[in-house]
């Protein structure tokens, strides 16, 4: 962790932004994924106001974003001046009123509660709607919940869409965008413009839980777990095969650890509840690891063990899970 950092070090400020300028973006939830989204948006020149549950979490999020930028500097991907400019464009708060001048607000919460996060996300949507102009567009980063259901609690559900970023946000140049039956062309056009402005390609998806990326990812990880449980191959060899043979950035177990096994389990439960198909039913391996709080990178142990967030050669074996 970086040296003690105070919020004032980031020149956080209140600023009035002209409506319709699409220069101020709101984000609700600044966990691991929220941080990636906030940082990427700011890197592309936008001011970002994010909201989280406590001042302590806001502070931690700012520190984590600063540390991630330091890593880019260490790899010659950024200068100190650029880091300062990025941080100066980010404002963290616990008050939803900080979203009042935003033309676009992205919900990206990460709840630790078991089961679906539908009701928590609906509550966020209602709070956002109470805080923003009636022309502001509200989107959710969820991939397994229906945006029409999320927005059903709003007075103006027609201004909502799904907008699913894929991690690592800096490296993945697509965004899955989902419009539902009531979504207006104006809301869709604003999101389309925003996606282009952050140098990404919009993938239009018809409303369906899991979109493209999550529906493809879940069966792959489940099948990898079956191969492991049958003793066909090790965690490392399965990952190596999928990386080398198909050019994947991560093997299925590396990807699961990166996503977070608790988050992955929620994806699987949501898809299985929706479709009832065996390919989406969570593998016993995933459930056992989650019950043991072996959640992947976030707990430094999942399918792999980690030291300073770097995977070691030590991985889960077939004997340990059977």
C-alpha positions in Angstrom: 0.0 0.0 0.0 1.2 3.5 -0.8 2.2 5.9 2.0 -0.6 7.5 4.0 -2.8 9.3 1.5 -5.4 12.0 2.3 -8.3 12.8 0.1 -7.2 16.4 -0.2 -4.0 15.1 -1.9 -6.2 14.3 -4.9 -7.5 17.8 -5.2 -11.1 16.5 -4.9 -13.5 19.3 -5.7 -17.0 20.3 -6.3 -17.6 21.5 -9.9 -20.6 22.6 -11.9 -20.7 20.9 -15.3 -23.0 22.0 -18.1 -25.8 19.5 -18.7 -25.5 17.6 -22.0 -21.8 18.1 -22.2 -21.2 14.4 -21.3 -18.1 15.4 -19.4 -19.1 14.3 -15.9 -19.8 10.6 -15.3 -21.1 9.1 -12.1 -20.3 5.7 -10.7 -21.9 4.0 -7.7 -19.7 1.3 -6.1 -15.9 1.6 -6.2 -14.8 -2.0 -5.4 -12.3 -3.8 -7.6 -14.4 -3.5 -10.8 -15.7 -0.1 -10.0 -12.1 1.1 -9.6 -11.2 -0.2 -13.0 -14.1 1.6 -14.5 -13.5 4.9 -12.7 -9.8 4.8 -13.6 -10.4 4.0 -17.3 -13.0 6.7 -17.7 -10.8 9.3 -16.0 -7.8 8.2 -18.2 -10.0 9.1 -21.2 -10.4 12.7 -20.0 -13.8 12.6 -18.2 -14.4 13.9 -14.7 -15.8 11.1 -12.5 -17.8 11.4 -9.3 -18.1 8.1 -7.5 -20.3 7.1 -4.5 -19.6 4.4 -2.0 -20.9 3.4 1.4 -18.5 5.1 3.8 -15.7 7.7 3.8 -13.3 4.9 4.8 -14.2 2.9 1.6 -13.9 6.1 -0.5 -10.4 6.6 0.9 -9.4 3.0 0.3 -10.7 3.2 -3.3 -8.7 6.3 -4.0 -5.6 4.7 -2.6 -6.1 1.6 -4.6 -6.6 3.6 -7.8 -3.4 5.6 -7.0 -1.4 2.3 -6.5 -2.7 0.9 -9.8 -1.5 4.0 -11.5 1.9 3.7 -9.8 2.1 0.2 -11.3 1.5 1.6 -14.8 4.3 4.2 -14.1 6.7 1.4 -13.1 6.0 -0.3 -16.5 6.5 3.0 -18.4 2.8 3.1 -19.3 2.2 6.5 -17.6 4.0 9.6 -16.3 3.7 11.2 -12.9 2.0 14.2 -14.5 -0.6 12.0 -16.1 -1.2 10.2 -12.8 -1.9 13.5 -11.1 -4.3 14.6 -13.9 -6.2 11.3 -13.7 -6.6 11.5 -9.9 -7.6 15.2 -10.1 -10.5 14.2 -12.3 -11.9 11.7 -9.7 -14.1 12.8 -6.8 -15.2 10.3 -4.2 -18.1 10.8 -1.9 -20.8 9.0 0.3 -23.5 11.5 -0.8 -25.6 10.7 -3.8 -26.1 14.4 -4.4 -22.6 14.4 -5.9 -24.3 12.7 -8.9 -26.7 15.6 -9.6 -24.8 17.0 -12.6 -24.0 13.7 -14.2 -25.3 12.9 -17.6 -24.6 9.2 -17.2 -24.4 7.2 -14.0 -23.0 3.6 -13.9 -24.1 1.3 -11.1 -21.2 -1.1 -10.3 -21.9 -2.3 -6.7 -20.4 -5.5 -5.4 -22.5 -6.9 -2.5 -21.1 -9.7 -0.2 -24.6 -10.9 0.6 -25.6 -14.4 -0.6 -28.0 -14.7 -3.4 -29.0 -12.3 -6.1 -28.2 -8.6 -5.8 -31.4 -7.5 -7.5 -33.0 -5.7 -4.6 -29.7 -3.9 -3.6 -29.2 -2.8 -7.2 -32.8 -1.6 -7.4 -32.3 0.5 -4.3 -29.2 2.0 -5.9 -31.2 2.8 -9.0 -33.9 4.6 -7.0 -31.4 6.7 -5.1 -29.7 7.6 -8.3 -33.0 8.6 -10.0 -33.8 10.8 -6.9 -30.4 12.6 -7.4 -30.1 13.2 -11.1 -31.8 15.3 -13.8 -34.7 13.5 -15.6 -32.6 13.4 -18.8 -29.7 11.6 -17.2 -29.1 8.0 -18.3 -28.7 5.3 -15.7 -26.9 2.0 -16.5 -25.8 -1.1 -14.6 -22.6 -3.0 -15.0 -24.4 -6.3 -14.1 -24.2 -9.1 -16.5 -26.6 -11.7 -15.1 -29.6 -9.7 -14.0 -32.2 -8.3 -16.4 -32.0 -4.5 -16.8 -35.8 -4.3 -17.4 -36.3 -5.9 -13.9 -33.7 -3.6 -12.3 -35.3 -0.5 -13.8 -38.9 -1.5 -13.0 -38.8 0.4 -9.7 -38.0 3.7 -11.5 -40.3 6.5 -12.5 -38.5 6.7 -15.8 -37.2 3.2 -16.7 -36.9 4.2 -20.3 -33.6 6.0 -19.5 -31.9 2.7 -18.4 -29.6 0.2 -20.1 -27.1 -2.5 -19.2 -23.5 -1.5 -19.8 -21.2 -4.4 -19.0 -17.4 -3.7 -18.8 -15.1 -6.7 -18.9 -12.0 -6.9 -16.7 -9.3 -5.9 -17.2 -11.1 -2.8 -18.4 -7.9 -1.1 -19.7 -7.1 -4.0 -22.0 -10.6 -5.2 -23.1 -11.7 -2.8 -25.9 -15.4 -3.8 -26.0 -18.4 -3.0 -23.8 -21.6 -5.1 -23.9 -24.6 -2.7 -24.1 -28.1 -4.0 -23.4 -31.3 -2.1 -24.2 -34.7 -3.4 -23.0 -38.1 -2.9 -24.5 -38.6 0.6 -23.0 -35.2 2.0 -23.6 -35.3 5.2 -25.7 -33.2 5.8 -28.7 -31.9 9.0 -27.0 -30.6 7.0 -24.0 -29.0 4.4 -26.3 -27.4 7.1 -28.5 -25.9 8.8 -25.4 -24.3 5.5 -24.2 -23.1 4.7 -27.8 -21.4 8.1 -27.9 -19.8 7.6 -24.5 -18.5 4.2 -25.5 -16.8 5.7 -28.5 -15.4 8.5 -26.4 -13.6 6.0 -24.1 -12.1 4.3 -27.2 -14.1 1.1 -26.9 -16.4 -0.8 -29.3 -20.0 -1.2 -28.5 -21.4 -4.8 -28.7 -25.2 -4.5 -28.8 -26.8 -7.4 -26.9 -30.5 -8.3 -26.8 -31.6 -8.6 -23.2 -30.6 -12.0 -21.8 -29.0 -12.9 -18.5 -25.2 -13.4 -18.9 -25.0 -11.4 -22.2 -22.3 -13.0 -24.3 -19.2 -13.0 -22.1 -20.6 -14.4 -18.9 -22.7 -17.1 -20.6 -19.6 -18.3 -22.4 -17.3 -18.0 -19.4 -19.4 -20.0 -16.9 -19.7 -23.3 -18.8 -16.0 -23.1 -19.6 -15.0 -22.8 -16.0 -17.5 -25.5 -14.9 -16.1 -27.9 -17.6 -12.5 -27.2 -16.4 -13.7 -28.1 -12.8 -15.1 -31.4 -14.1 -11.8 -32.2 -15.9 -10.0 -31.5 -12.7 -12.3 -33.6 -10.5 -12.0 -36.5 -12.9 -8.2 -36.4 -12.5 -7.7 -35.8 -16.2 -5.2 -33.0 -15.7 -3.9 -30.5 -13.1 -5.1 -26.9 -12.6 -1.8 -25.6 -14.1 -1.9 -27.9 -17.2 -5.6 -27.1 -17.9 -4.8 -23.4 -17.8 -1.7 -23.7 -19.9 -3.6 -25.6 -22.5 -6.3 -23.1 -22.8 -3.8 -20.2 -23.0 -1.4 -21.7 -25.4 -3.8 -23.6 -27.7 -6.5 -20.9 -28.1 -4.7 -17.7 -27.3 -6.7 -16.9 -24.2 -5.4 -14.2 -21.9 -6.2 -16.4 -18.9 -6.8 -20.1 -18.3 -10.2 -20.9 -16.8 -8.8 -21.3 -13.2 -6.8 -18.1 -13.5 -9.8 -16.3 -14.7 -12.0 -17.7 -11.9 -9.5 -16.5 -9.3 -9.4 -13.1 -11.0 -13.2 -12.7 -11.1 -13.5 -13.9 -7.5 -15.0 -17.2 -6.7 -17.8 -15.7 -4.7 -18.8 -13.4 -7.5 -18.5 -16.3 -10.0 -20.8 -18.4 -7.8 -23.4 -15.6 -7.9 -23.2 -15.5 -11.7 -23.7 -19.3 -11.9 -26.6 -19.2 -9.4 -28.3 -16.4 -11.4 -27.9 -18.2 -14.7 -29.0 -21.5 -13.4 -32.1 -19.9 -11.8 -32.9 -18.2 -15.1 -32.3 -21.1 -17.5 -32.3 -24.2 -15.4 -29.5 -25.8 -17.5 -26.9 -28.0 -16.0 -24.1 -26.2 -17.7 -24.7 -23.2 -15.5 -25.0 -25.1 -12.2 -22.1 -24.3 -10.0 -19.5 -27.0 -9.8 -19.0 -28.5 -6.3 -15.4 -27.3 -6.5 -16.5 -23.7 -6.7 -18.9 -24.1 -3.8 -16.2 -25.9 -1.6 -13.7 -23.2 -2.2 -16.2 -20.4 -1.5 -17.2 -22.1 1.8 -13.6 -22.2 2.8 -13.2 -18.5 1.9 -10.8 -19.4 -0.8 -12.0 -16.7 -3.2 -9.1 -16.2 -5.4 -6.8 -13.2 -5.7 -8.8 -11.2 -3.2 -8.0 -13.7 -0.4 -4.7 -14.7 -1.8 -5.9 -18.3 -2.2 -8.3 -19.9 -4.6 -7.4 -22.4 -7.3 -3.9 -21.0 -6.9 -2.0 -19.6 -3.9 -0.8 -16.0 -4.2 2.1 -14.0 -2.8 1.8 -10.3 -3.2 -1.1 -10.9 -5.6 1.2 -13.0 -7.8 0.2 -16.6 -8.5 2.6 -19.3 -7.2 3.1 -22.7 -8.6 1.0 -24.2 -5.8 -2.5 -25.0 -6.9 -5.5 -27.0 -5.8 -5.2 -30.7 -6.6 -7.8 -33.3 -7.5 -7.1 -35.1 -4.1 -7.9 -31.9 -2.2 -11.4 -31.4 -3.8 -12.6 -35.0 -3.9 
